[in-house]
Amino acid sequence: MQIESNFNLSKLNTFGITAKAKFFVEVNSEEELRELFADPIFVKNKKFFLGGGSNILFTKDFDGIVVLNKLKGIEIKEEDSEIVMVRALGGEIWHDLVIFAVNHRYWGIENLSLIPGTVGAAPIQNIGAYGAELKDTLYNVEAFEIETGLKRVFSQEECRLGYRDSVFKNELKNKYFISATTLKLSKKEKKNISYKILKEYLETNAIEIHNPKNISDAVASIRRSKLPDPKVIGNAGSFFKNVFINRDQLEKLQGIYKEMPFFEEDEVIKIPAGWLIEQCGWKGKRLGNVGVHEKQALVLVNYGEATGSEIIELASKIIESVKEKFDLTIMPEVNIV
Ligand SMILES: Cc1cc2nc3c(=O)[nH]c(=O)nc-3n(C[C@H](O)[C@H](O)[C@H](O)COP(=O)(O)OP(=O)(O)OC[C@H]3O[C@@H](n4cnc5c(N)ncnc54)[C@H](O)[C@@H]3O)c2cc1C
């Protein structure tokens, strides 16, 4: 374990924003993590835990220590004829875990294929896509408390997973380092193909749906056609969360915008923020170094030399115009640092 100074983070965030960390360290094992927790530089400085950097926006240099999670390993903890408990360390790449699962014909996370980032960050915002969420399979989370260095196991309920949300984004924000997660996957066929776009893709391409690998490949192919690749153009996926409204608001808005899409689930009504942004004329718009992606209005992009502040400025303008047109407030999904 080696602590570096004045470290350039531009290659460690998918927005490709230039920012420096006063101190930087990579942790490769729990032993290194324990060693780090006792180090005076760690103890005295502000801390930031970094995975794949795919859900953050640096707006300035970080005046503290950035800890890059490189804890690797995937193991089967328990299994019977129906279920399998798979434990993965936090620095594993999320999609590698999906590949491990589908190659073994384990069901449960195939819809979450190709979501960038690490296993350790997945519970933070309860990653979700194509009608599935981490919540559907998460069994527990292992995490080290920063103040005491003690390890704690959080049950799924204790993680309080919600829509792009968890206890780690709220009361326990910056208080724990997530070192591992265990997922409960199914050996029995348990497909989830209710999501319209996925269902249509599987039908149109006559894909055999009794193998999670086929569903994973289908999700990956849809994603590649819709989302910009951060290696080509800097972005952090959806910049904004969808908006929850009540029935009165829905009726009022539908009176004006008859074609407005919405999803209803368990009494909750959700409006796609991408549609709201598109209606305000932002899709494909560029303002200097930053812009809104031409195929997906939820995604803000860095055309090369952008600063975090330029992205924030664009985001604020978008929030303002959505508020003005629809009287709805859209909120960032990305963590602003
Ligand atoms: C092209 C693209 C598509 C995307 N699509 C989706 C999608 O479909 N669904 C979805 O849910 N998300 C999506 N995302 C967002 C992102 O992939 C997820 O939020 C992912 O879980 C972030 O993982 P990460 O390792 O990159 O986290 P980072 O960006 O490194 O960190 C995110 C936050 O988690 C904290 N954190 C990271 N690791 C730890 C740890 N070990 N312990 C404690 N805190 C930690 C960080 O401090 C930060 O606050 C997309 C992003 C991109 C770029």
The ligand as an SDF file (V2000), in Angstrom:
LIG
                    3D

 53 58  0  0  0  0  0  0  0  0999 V2000
  -22.7110    4.7190  -19.4200 C   0  0  0  0  0  0  0  0  0  0  0  0
  -23.2610    4.5490  -18.0230 C   0  0  0  0  0  0  0  0  0  0  0  0
  -24.4380    3.8350  -17.8420 C   0  0  0  0  0  0  0  0  0  0  0  0
  -24.9720    3.6600  -16.5500 C   0  0  0  0  0  0  0  0  0  0  0  0
  -26.1220    2.9510  -16.4130 N   0  0  0  0  0  0  0  0  0  0  0  0
  -26.6370    2.7460  -15.1770 C   0  0  0  0  0  0  0  0  0  0  0  0
  -27.8240    1.9690  -15.0210 C   0  0  0  0  0  0  0  0  0  0  0  0
  -28.3950    1.4510  -15.9780 O   0  0  0  0  0  0  0  0  0  0  0  0
  -28.3200    1.8140  -13.7680 N   0  0  0  0  0  0  0  0  0  0  0  0
  -27.6960    2.3470  -12.6750 C   0  0  0  0  0  0  0  0  0  0  0  0
  -28.2060    2.1400  -11.5650 O   0  0  0  0  0  0  0  0  0  0  0  0
  -26.5640    3.0760  -12.7990 N   0  0  0  0  0  0  0  0  0  0  0  0
  -26.0230    3.2880  -14.0160 C   0  0  0  0  0  0  0  0  0  0  0  0
  -24.8850    4.0320  -14.1570 N   0  0  0  0  0  0  0  0  0  0  0  0
  -24.2600    4.6250  -12.9550 C   0  0  0  0  0  0  0  0  0  0  0  0
  -23.1300    3.7670  -12.3430 C   0  0  0  0  0  0  0  0  0  0  0  0
  -22.7010    2.7970  -13.2520 O   0  0  0  0  0  0  0  0  0  0  0  0
  -23.5680    3.0800  -11.0590 C   0  0  0  0  0  0  0  0  0  0  0  0
  -24.0420    4.0230  -10.1380 O   0  0  0  0  0  0  0  0  0  0  0  0
  -22.4280    2.3020  -10.4050 C   0  0  0  0  0  0  0  0  0  0  0  0
  -22.9040    1.5330   -9.3350 O   0  0  0  0  0  0  0  0  0  0  0  0
  -21.2890    3.1990   -9.9100 C   0  0  0  0  0  0  0  0  0  0  0  0
  -20.2030    2.3680   -9.5620 O   0  0  0  0  0  0  0  0  0  0  0  0
  -18.7540    2.9340   -9.4290 P   0  0  0  0  0  0  0  0  0  0  0  0
  -17.8880    1.8320   -8.9000 O   0  0  0  0  0  0  0  0  0  0  0  0
  -18.3040    3.5440  -10.6900 O   0  0  0  0  0  0  0  0  0  0  0  0
  -18.9570    4.0390   -8.2990 O   0  0  0  0  0  0  0  0  0  0  0  0
  -18.2290    5.4560   -8.1740 P   0  0  0  0  0  0  0  0  0  0  0  0
  -18.7080    6.3640   -9.2340 O   0  0  0  0  0  0  0  0  0  0  0  0
  -16.7570    5.2690   -8.0270 O   0  0  0  0  0  0  0  0  0  0  0  0
  -18.8360    5.9450   -6.7830 O   0  0  0  0  0  0  0  0  0  0  0  0
  -20.2010    6.2640   -6.6460 C   0  0  0  0  0  0  0  0  0  0  0  0
  -20.4990    6.6380   -5.2010 C   0  0  0  0  0  0  0  0  0  0  0  0
  -20.3410    5.4880   -4.3760 O   0  0  0  0  0  0  0  0  0  0  0  0
  -19.3330    5.7100   -3.3820 C   0  0  0  0  0  0  0  0  0  0  0  0
  -18.5610    4.4540   -3.2690 N   0  0  0  0  0  0  0  0  0  0  0  0
  -17.9710    3.7830   -4.2970 C   0  0  0  0  0  0  0  0  0  0  0  0
  -17.4150    2.6550   -3.8220 N   0  0  0  0  0  0  0  0  0  0  0  0
  -17.6290    2.6370   -2.4940 C   0  0  0  0  0  0  0  0  0  0  0  0
  -17.2930    1.7210   -1.4520 C   0  0  0  0  0  0  0  0  0  0  0  0
  -16.6170    0.5990   -1.6830 N   0  0  0  0  0  0  0  0  0  0  0  0
  -17.6940    2.0010   -0.1920 N   0  0  0  0  0  0  0  0  0  0  0  0
  -18.3890    3.1280    0.0770 C   0  0  0  0  0  0  0  0  0  0  0  0
  -18.7350    4.0370   -0.8600 N   0  0  0  0  0  0  0  0  0  0  0  0
  -18.3580    3.7820   -2.1320 C   0  0  0  0  0  0  0  0  0  0  0  0
  -18.5030    6.8570   -3.9000 C   0  0  0  0  0  0  0  0  0  0  0  0
  -17.8530    7.5560   -2.8450 O   0  0  0  0  0  0  0  0  0  0  0  0
  -19.5310    7.6870   -4.6340 C   0  0  0  0  0  0  0  0  0  0  0  0
  -20.2360    8.4960   -3.7360 O   0  0  0  0  0  0  0  0  0  0  0  0
  -24.3110    4.2200  -15.4280 C   0  0  0  0  0  0  0  0  0  0  0  0
  -23.1050    4.9250  -15.6140 C   0  0  0  0  0  0  0  0  0  0  0  0
  -22.5850    5.0820  -16.9010 C   0  0  0  0  0  0  0  0  0  0  0  0
  -21.2890    5.8250  -17.0790 C   0  0  0  0  0  0  0  0  0  0  0  0
  1  2  1  0
  2  3  1  0
  2 52  2  0
  3  4  2  0
  4  5  1  0
  4 50  1  0
  5  6  2  0
  6  7  1  0
  6 13  1  0
  7  8  2  0
  7  9  1  0
  9 10  1  0
 10 11  2  0
 10 12  1  0
 12 13  2  0
 13 14  1  0
 14 15  1  0
 14 50  1  0
 15 16  1  0
 16 17  1  0
 16 18  1  0
 18 19  1  0
 18 20  1  0
 20 21  1  0
 20 22  1  0
 22 23  1  0
 23 24  1  0
 24 25  2  0
 24 26  1  0
 24 27  1  0
 27 28  1  0
 28 29  2  0
 28 30  1  0
 28 31  1  0
 31 32  1  0
 32 33  1  0
 33 34  1  0
 33 48  1  0
 34 35  1  0
 35 36  1  0
 35 46  1  0
 36 37  1  0
 36 45  1  0
 37 38  2  0
 38 39  1  0
 39 40  1  0
 39 45  2  0
 40 41  1  0
 40 42  2  0
 42 43  1  0
 43 44  2  0
 44 45  1  0
 46 47  1  0
 46 48  1  0
 48 49  1  0
 50 51  2  0
 51 52  1  0
 52 53  1  0
M  END
$$$$
